[in-house]
C-alpha cells in the first residue's frame, strides 16, 4: 500500500480545471489578433494589453501561480466566458 499523501493534485476535478485553463490560456492571446484586425496596430496593442491584464488578474487570484493546485471556481468560469467571447468574435471576423 502507498500511504503517501498526494501533495501535487487537489483531486480529479481540479486537475481537469487546470488542464482546461492550460488549453484556453493561449487562445486568450487571440484578443491581440482580433484587436489588430479591427483597429490595426492600436487595436493590436489594446488587445495585447487586455491579454496581459487577464494574465496578471489570473495570477493574482491564485497567489502568484498560473497553474495552481486548486483552481477557484469564480475565476475559472470568468475565464471560460472570456475565452468563448474571444473565440466567437474571432469566428465572426473570419
C-alpha positions in Angstrom: 0.0 0.0 0.0 1.1 3.5 -0.7 0.3 5.7 2.3 1.9 8.9 0.9 -0.4 11.9 0.7 -0.8 13.4 -2.7 0.6 17.0 -2.4 0.5 17.8 -6.1 -3.2 17.3 -7.0 -6.2 18.6 -5.3 -8.4 16.0 -7.0 -9.6 15.0 -10.4 -11.9 17.9 -10.8 -9.2 20.4 -10.1 -6.8 18.6 -12.5 -9.4 18.9 -15.2 -9.8 22.7 -14.5 -6.1 23.2 -14.6 -5.9 21.3 -17.9 -8.7 23.4 -19.3 -7.0 26.6 -18.3 -3.8 25.4 -19.9 -5.7 24.9 -23.1 -7.6 28.2 -23.0 -4.7 30.4 -22.0 -3.0 30.6 -25.4 -6.5 31.1 -27.0 -6.8 34.3 -24.9 -4.0 35.8 -27.0 -6.5 35.9 -29.9 -7.6 39.2 -28.3 -4.5 40.8 -29.6 -5.1 39.4 -33.1 -8.8 40.5 -33.1 -7.7 43.9 -31.9 -5.2 44.1 -34.8 -7.8 43.1 -37.4 -10.3 45.6 -36.1 -8.0 48.5 -35.4 -4.6 48.0 -36.9 -1.6 48.4 -34.6 -3.5 50.4 -32.0 -6.2 47.6 -31.7 -3.4 45.0 -31.5 -1.7 46.9 -28.7 -5.1 47.2 -26.9 -5.8 43.5 -27.4 -2.3 42.5 -26.1 -2.8 44.8 -23.1 -6.1 43.1 -22.4 -4.4 39.7 -22.6 -1.6 40.7 -20.3 -4.2 42.2 -17.9 -6.0 38.9 -17.8 -2.7 37.1 -17.1 -2.0 39.4 -14.2 -5.6 39.1 -12.9 -5.5 35.3 -13.1 -2.1 35.1 -11.3 -3.3 37.5 -8.5 -6.4 35.4 -7.9 -4.3 32.2 -7.5 -1.5 33.6 -5.2 1.1 34.1 -7.9 0.7 30.9 -9.8 -0.5 30.4 -13.4 -1.3 26.7 -12.8 -2.4 26.4 -9.1 -3.0 23.2 -7.2 -6.7 24.1 -6.8 -8.4 26.4 -9.3 -11.0 28.7 -7.9 -14.5 28.4 -9.5 -15.2 32.1 -10.0 -12.0 33.0 -12.0 -12.3 29.7 -13.9 -15.9 30.4 -15.1 -15.0 34.0 -15.9 -12.0 32.8 -17.9 -14.2 30.3 -19.9 -16.7 33.1 -20.7 -14.0 35.5 -21.9 -12.4 32.7 -24.0 -15.8 31.9 -25.5 -16.4 35.5 -26.4 -13.0 35.9 -28.0 -13.4 32.7 -29.9 -16.8 33.6 -31.3 -15.7 37.1 -32.2 -12.7 35.6 -34.0 -15.0 33.3 -35.9 -17.2 36.3 -36.8 -14.4 38.3 -38.3 -13.0 35.4 -40.4 
